[in-house]
């Protein structure tokens, strides 16, 4: 999965910017390099108030379908995840 994120990095960041997301990070098992068959991809990003996360979720599924099934969580605030588990996208 980390390879998929690396391969799609430019697409992920372009999509994030298009929808007002900034400071995109990944956390969890993929960021730690501890992936198993149950793993998903967890992203963290800063958004302005009023941004519709469902709109972004739909954009991920439509614009980057390879990630759509793997991305399970979009987290709005950096404080939501332990800093030791984060890495840049």
BALOBA-1460 file (C-alpha; in Angstrom, 3 decimals):
// residues 89
<rec num="1" residu="x" x="0.000" y="0.000" z="0.000"/>
<rec num="2" residu="x" x="2.851" y="2.391" z="0.690"/>
<rec num="3" residu="x" x="3.983" y="1.818" z="-2.893"/>
<rec num="4" residu="x" x="0.515" y="2.791" z="-4.126"/>
<rec num="5" residu="x" x="0.599" y="6.002" z="-2.093"/>
<rec num="6" residu="x" x="4.067" y="6.819" z="-3.407"/>
<rec num="7" residu="x" x="2.947" y="6.085" z="-6.980"/>
<rec num="8" residu="x" x="-0.177" y="8.263" z="-6.604"/>
<rec num="9" residu="x" x="1.460" y="10.999" z="-4.487"/>
<rec num="10" residu="x" x="1.119" y="13.775" z="-7.088"/>
<rec num="11" residu="x" x="-2.532" y="12.831" z="-7.715"/>
<rec num="12" residu="x" x="-3.282" y="12.757" z="-3.977"/>
<rec num="13" residu="x" x="-1.740" y="16.166" z="-3.371"/>
<rec num="14" residu="x" x="-3.406" y="17.711" z="-6.443"/>
<rec num="15" residu="x" x="-6.795" y="16.371" z="-5.364"/>
<rec num="16" residu="x" x="-6.241" y="17.608" z="-1.819"/>
<rec num="17" residu="x" x="-5.308" y="21.098" z="-3.018"/>
<rec num="18" residu="x" x="-8.314" y="21.197" z="-5.358"/>
<rec num="19" residu="x" x="-10.587" y="20.613" z="-2.359"/>
<rec num="20" residu="x" x="-8.869" y="22.979" z="0.073"/>
<rec num="21" residu="x" x="-6.881" y="20.409" z="2.031"/>
<rec num="22" residu="x" x="-3.391" y="21.278" z="3.183"/>
<rec num="23" residu="x" x="-0.639" y="19.683" z="5.213"/>
<rec num="24" residu="x" x="-1.665" y="16.191" z="4.051"/>
<rec num="25" residu="x" x="-0.153" y="13.414" z="6.144"/>
<rec num="26" residu="x" x="-0.576" y="9.692" z="6.489"/>
<rec num="27" residu="x" x="-0.755" y="7.812" z="9.798"/>
<rec num="28" residu="x" x="-1.373" y="4.292" z="11.009"/>
<rec num="29" residu="x" x="-0.007" y="0.983" z="9.790"/>
<rec num="30" residu="x" x="0.939" y="2.132" z="6.275"/>
<rec num="31" residu="x" x="2.889" y="5.103" z="7.652"/>
<rec num="32" residu="x" x="4.635" y="2.824" z="10.154"/>
<rec num="33" residu="x" x="5.415" y="0.209" z="7.513"/>
<rec num="34" residu="x" x="3.451" y="-2.359" z="9.511"/>
<rec num="35" residu="x" x="0.940" y="-3.397" z="6.814"/>
<rec num="36" residu="x" x="-1.176" y="-6.550" z="6.887"/>
<rec num="37" residu="x" x="-4.267" y="-7.745" z="4.997"/>
<rec num="38" residu="x" x="-6.512" y="-5.738" z="7.350"/>
<rec num="39" residu="x" x="-4.641" y="-2.467" z="6.782"/>
<rec num="40" residu="x" x="-6.159" y="0.613" z="5.259"/>
<rec num="41" residu="x" x="-4.720" y="4.029" z="4.433"/>
<rec num="42" residu="x" x="-5.348" y="6.790" z="6.963"/>
<rec num="43" residu="x" x="-4.897" y="10.403" z="5.893"/>
<rec num="44" residu="x" x="-4.717" y="13.521" z="8.010"/>
<rec num="45" residu="x" x="-5.206" y="16.995" z="6.544"/>
<rec num="46" residu="x" x="-5.984" y="20.557" z="7.499"/>
<rec num="47" residu="x" x="-9.229" y="21.995" z="6.112"/>
<rec num="48" residu="x" x="-11.036" y="25.287" z="6.367"/>
<rec num="49" residu="x" x="-14.281" y="25.259" z="8.300"/>
<rec num="50" residu="x" x="-17.210" y="24.348" z="6.121"/>
<rec num="51" residu="x" x="-15.325" y="21.945" z="3.854"/>
<rec num="52" residu="x" x="-17.504" y="18.911" z="3.159"/>
<rec num="53" residu="x" x="-15.471" y="15.772" z="3.887"/>
<rec num="54" residu="x" x="-18.034" y="13.675" z="2.030"/>
<rec num="55" residu="x" x="-17.267" y="15.676" z="-1.113"/>
<rec num="56" residu="x" x="-13.580" y="14.940" z="-0.688"/>
<rec num="57" residu="x" x="-14.289" y="11.268" z="0.046"/>
<rec num="58" residu="x" x="-16.305" y="11.019" z="-3.178"/>
<rec num="59" residu="x" x="-13.542" y="12.776" z="-5.103"/>
<rec num="60" residu="x" x="-10.980" y="10.233" z="-3.859"/>
<rec num="61" residu="x" x="-13.214" y="7.360" z="-4.953"/>
<rec num="62" residu="x" x="-13.911" y="8.963" z="-8.360"/>
<rec num="63" residu="x" x="-10.546" y="10.545" z="-9.195"/>
<rec num="64" residu="x" x="-8.157" y="7.986" z="-7.678"/>
<rec num="65" residu="x" x="-10.172" y="4.741" z="-7.648"/>
<rec num="66" residu="x" x="-7.111" y="2.670" z="-6.723"/>
<rec num="67" residu="x" x="-7.140" y="4.442" z="-3.347"/>
<rec num="68" residu="x" x="-10.902" y="4.568" z="-2.879"/>
<rec num="69" residu="x" x="-11.163" y="1.097" z="-1.382"/>
<rec num="70" residu="x" x="-8.080" y="1.487" z="0.791"/>
<rec num="71" residu="x" x="-8.775" y="4.905" z="2.311"/>
<rec num="72" residu="x" x="-11.020" y="4.450" z="5.313"/>
<rec num="73" residu="x" x="-10.406" y="7.575" z="7.331"/>
<rec num="74" residu="x" x="-10.022" y="11.234" z="6.548"/>
<rec num="75" residu="x" x="-9.093" y="13.058" z="9.712"/>
<rec num="76" residu="x" x="-9.616" y="16.784" z="9.942"/>
<rec num="77" residu="x" x="-7.106" y="17.742" z="12.631"/>
<rec num="78" residu="x" x="-3.452" y="16.896" z="13.085"/>
<rec num="79" residu="x" x="-3.978" y="16.534" z="16.816"/>
<rec num="80" residu="x" x="-6.113" y="13.461" z="16.115"/>
<rec num="81" residu="x" x="-3.121" y="11.174" z="15.572"/>
<rec num="82" residu="x" x="0.055" y="10.555" z="17.484"/>
<rec num="83" residu="x" x="2.885" y="12.522" z="15.858"/>
<rec num="84" residu="x" x="5.183" y="9.501" z="16.024"/>
<rec num="85" residu="x" x="2.890" y="7.653" z="13.607"/>
<rec num="86" residu="x" x="2.681" y="10.419" z="10.989"/>
<rec num="87" residu="x" x="4.677" y="10.791" z="7.822"/>
<rec num="88" residu="x" x="4.472" y="13.103" z="4.841"/>
<rec num="89" residu="x" x="2.562" y="11.904" z="1.813"/>
